[in-house]
């Protein structure tokens, strides 16, 4: 950025609208894949841990250990094996969702009153029916809280994947740093924040639709 140059060059933005839209879509794709895959893995691990309680502490410890590894360090470890690929980015992104999702799924299931489970058993419900019809619906509020946190965290982390060639809005941040050009840097940073706000709002609406009984009159 040279002296006297405006902080944001609107002409540059106007000439790069198509690329900005493409990078936003790329950012969303990376985020959605990470959350969906993370939710599937976290759900499976959590239910194993809940059914076999002695397995929950090592599952929680492992996911917690992954969460503490700096993102750049994790990507640098993965690159020699999986290359500068989407797989490398997603392994890292999914790893950071597990601790949040596992803890919230477990907390949601544990929040279901014991007497509710006992009543369901008394009505002849099988363990699977109790899980699907009783526990999961009542736990959705807590689970969605975890999904929201994991989504916002992932949207922020996706910007780092630009360092391994996976784009997203981090591409503009990296471009701005390399060229000492503030416009793409601001677009990448503010775009990520705006995307996180919109995603969180969308998840709140989805949660309210799926759990109408939690609405406050």
C-alpha positions in Angstrom: 0.0 0.0 0.0 1.5 3.3 -1.1 1.1 6.7 0.7 -2.1 8.4 -0.3 -3.7 5.2 -1.6 -7.2 4.7 -0.3 -7.8 1.9 2.2 -10.4 0.3 -0.1 -10.3 0.5 -3.8 -13.9 0.0 -4.9 -12.9 -0.3 -8.6 -10.8 -3.4 -7.7 -13.8 -4.9 -5.9 -16.0 -4.1 -8.8 -13.7 -5.9 -11.3 -13.3 -8.9 -9.0 -16.9 -9.6 -8.1 -16.9 -12.9 -9.8 -13.8 -14.1 -8.1 -15.1 -12.9 -4.7 -18.3 -14.9 -5.2 -16.3 -17.9 -6.2 -14.1 -17.7 -3.1 -17.1 -17.3 -0.9 -18.6 -20.5 -2.3 -15.3 -22.2 -1.9 -15.2 -21.1 1.8 -18.7 -22.4 2.4 -17.9 -25.7 0.7 -14.9 -26.3 2.9 -16.9 -25.3 6.0 -19.9 -27.5 5.2 -17.8 -30.6 4.4 -15.9 -30.2 7.7 -19.0 -29.7 9.8 -21.0 -32.6 8.2 -18.1 -35.0 8.4 -17.2 -33.8 11.9 -20.8 -34.3 13.1 -20.9 -37.8 11.7 -17.6 -38.8 13.3 -18.3 -37.0 16.6 -21.8 -38.5 16.8 -20.4 -42.0 16.3 -17.7 -41.6 18.8 -20.0 -40.0 21.4 -22.6 -42.8 21.2 -19.8 -45.4 21.5 -18.5 -43.5 24.6 -22.0 -43.3 26.1 -22.8 -47.0 25.6 -19.4 -48.0 26.8 -18.6 -45.4 29.5 -14.9 -46.5 30.0 -14.2 -45.5 26.3 -15.5 -41.9 26.7 -12.5 -40.5 28.6 -9.9 -41.6 26.0 -12.2 -40.4 23.2 -12.5 -37.0 24.9 -8.8 -36.9 25.5 -7.9 -37.7 21.9 -10.3 -35.0 20.5 -9.0 -32.5 23.1 -5.4 -33.3 22.0 -6.2 -32.7 18.3 -7.9 -29.4 19.3 -4.7 -28.1 21.0 -2.4 -28.6 17.9 -1.8 -25.3 16.1 -3.4 -25.4 12.7 -0.2 -24.5 10.8 1.7 -27.3 12.6 -1.1 -29.8 11.8 -1.1 -28.9 8.1 2.7 -29.1 7.9 2.6 -32.6 9.4 -0.2 -33.7 7.0 1.2 -32.2 3.7 4.1 -34.7 3.3 1.5 -37.5 3.3 -1.6 -36.0 1.7 -0.1 -33.1 -0.2 -1.5 -29.7 -0.9 -5.0 -31.1 -1.3 -8.6 -30.8 -0.1 -8.1 -33.9 1.9 -5.3 -32.2 3.9 -7.5 -29.2 4.6 -10.5 -31.2 5.6 -8.5 -33.5 7.9 -7.3 -30.5 9.8 -10.7 -28.7 9.8 -12.6 -31.8 10.9 -10.1 -32.5 13.7 -10.9 -29.1 15.3 -14.7 -29.7 15.3 -14.5 -33.0 17.2 -13.9 -31.8 20.7 -16.7 -29.2 20.5 -19.2 -31.5 18.9 -18.4 -34.6 21.1 -18.8 -32.6 24.3 -22.1 -30.9 23.2 -23.6 -34.2 22.0 -22.7 -35.9 25.3 -24.0 -32.9 27.3 -27.2 -32.9 25.4 -27.8 -36.6 25.9 -26.9 -36.4 29.6 -29.4 -33.5 30.0 -32.4 -35.7 29.3 -34.1 -36.4 32.6 -33.7 -40.0 33.9 -37.4 -40.2 34.6 -38.1 -39.5 30.9 -35.9 -42.5 29.9 -37.5 -44.7 32.6 -41.0 -43.8 31.3 -40.0 -44.6 27.7 -38.6 -48.0 28.9 -41.8 -48.6 30.8 -43.7 -48.0 27.5 -41.6 -50.7 25.8 -39.2 -48.5 23.9 -36.0 -50.2 22.8 -32.6 -48.4 23.5 -32.5 -47.4 19.8 -36.0 -46.0 19.9 -35.2 -44.1 23.1 -32.1 -42.6 21.4 -33.9 -41.6 18.2 -37.4 -40.6 19.6 -36.5 -39.3 23.1 -32.9 -38.4 23.7 -31.9 -36.8 20.4 -34.9 -34.5 20.1 -34.6 -33.3 23.7 -30.8 -32.9 23.2 -31.1 -30.9 19.9 -30.8 -27.5 21.7 -27.5 -28.3 23.3 -26.2 -30.1 20.1 -27.1 -27.1 18.0 -25.1 -24.9 20.3 -22.1 -27.0 19.6 -22.7 -27.0 15.9 -22.9 -23.2 16.0 -19.6 -22.9 17.8 -18.0 -25.4 15.6 -19.2 -23.7 12.4 -18.0 -20.2 13.5 -14.6 -21.7 14.5 -14.3 -23.6 11.2 -15.1 -20.5 9.1 -12.2 -18.8 10.8 -9.9 -21.7 10.4 -10.8 -22.1 6.7 -8.9 -18.9 6.0 -5.7 -20.7 7.0 -6.2 -23.3 4.3 -5.2 -20.7 1.7 -1.6 -21.4 2.8 -1.9 -24.9 1.3 -3.6 -23.7 -1.8 -7.2 -24.4 -0.9 -8.5 -20.9 -1.3 -11.6 -19.6 0.3 -11.6 -16.0 1.6 -8.2 -16.7 3.0 -6.9 -16.4 -0.6 -7.6 -12.6 -0.5 -5.9 -12.2 2.9 -2.9 -14.0 1.6 -3.0 -11.9 -1.6 -3.2 -8.7 0.4 -0.2 -9.6 2.5 1.9 -10.6 -0.4 1.1 -7.5 -2.4 0.9 -5.1 0.5 -2.5 -4.3 -0.8 -5.2 -3.6 1.8 -8.3 -4.0 -0.3 -8.2 -7.8 -0.8 -7.0 -8.2 2.8 -10.0 -6.3 4.1 -12.3 -8.3 1.8 -11.0 -11.6 3.1 -11.1 -10.6 6.7 -14.5 -8.8 6.7 -16.0 -11.5 4.4 -15.1 -14.2 6.9 -16.7 -12.3 9.7 -19.8 -11.6 7.7 -20.0 -15.3 6.6 -19.7 -16.4 10.3 -22.6 -14.1 11.3 -24.8 -15.2 8.5 -24.1 -18.9 9.1 -24.8 -18.5 12.8 -28.1 -16.7 12.1 -29.1 -19.5 9.6 -28.3 -22.2 12.2 -30.5 -20.4 14.8 -33.4 -20.4 12.4 -32.9 -24.1 11.6 -32.7 -24.9 15.3 -36.0 -23.0 16.0 -37.7 -24.8 13.2 -36.5 -28.2 14.4 -37.2 -27.5 18.1 -40.4 -25.4 18.3 -40.9 -26.6 21.9 -37.9 -24.5 23.0 -39.3 -21.2 21.9 -40.0 -18.7 24.6 -43.5 -17.3 24.5 
